[in-house]
Amino acid sequence: MRDSYRGLVAEFVGAGEKFVPFVLAFEHDDFNSFLCRLDECARGNGLPDGFVAHSTYWLVRDKAEVVGVSNIRHSLTEALRREGGNIGYGIRPSARHQGLGITILRESLSRATELGLTRVLVTCGKANIGSVRSILRNGGVLDSEEYLPHRGEIVQRYWIENGSRAGA
């Protein structure tokens, strides 16, 4: 899946988009080292100050194409409560508008349950209608919103009761 993953990252770069989730910015020239780093992050080893253990998953279409990446933070800090939440996810630009945001969030919520997270915080820019719809379709309930000057946008915070969402 190395080449497909690299293609996904290249699409984000080509579109001039911010890496979401943030792990897309990890160095991946040495792919085995990259995978080891993701494993270490999931164990909480070698994390920068202020970071929490986090697991990364790929949404793969037809066993051949990485179409999305999600990152699940195992716990929340005050900073993550404000912006970031428990789950961040992104869909490759060429695969958007196909319902994959709904799918990757649903699958991420299942993984979060396995990690013991029964209540999950998901945040997104208010103008990101695709993300808002994905969150709502997965049982998200709007908790609050706040203009964040460093982002230049309103960020919304949604809670999802992980065991009670539709289809769970």
Stockholm file with secondary structure:
# STOCKHOLM 1.0

chainA/1-168         MRDSYRGLVAEFVGAGEKFVPFVLAFEHDDFNSFLCRLDECARGNGLPDGFVAHSTYWLVRDKAEVVGVSNIRHSLTEALRREGGNIGYGIRPSARHQGLGITILRESLSRATELGLTRVLVTCGKANIGSVRSILRNGGVLDSEEYLPHRGEIVQRYWIENGSRAGA
#=GR chainA/1-168 SS CHHHHHHHHHHHHHTTCCCSSGGGGSCCSSHHHHHHHHHHHHHTCSCCTTCCCEEEEEEEETTTEEEEEEEEESSCCHHHHHTTCSEEEEECGGGCSSSHHHHHHHHHHHHHHHTTCSEEEEEEETTCHHHHHHHHHTTCEEEEEEEETTTTEEEEEEEEETTTSTTC
#=GC SS_cons         CHHHHHHHHHHHHHTTCCCSSGGGGSCCSSHHHHHHHHHHHHHTCSCCTTCCCEEEEEEEETTTEEEEEEEEESSCCHHHHHTTCSEEEEECGGGCSSSHHHHHHHHHHHHHHHTTCSEEEEEEETTCHHHHHHHHHTTCEEEEEEEETTTTEEEEEEEEETTTSTTC
//
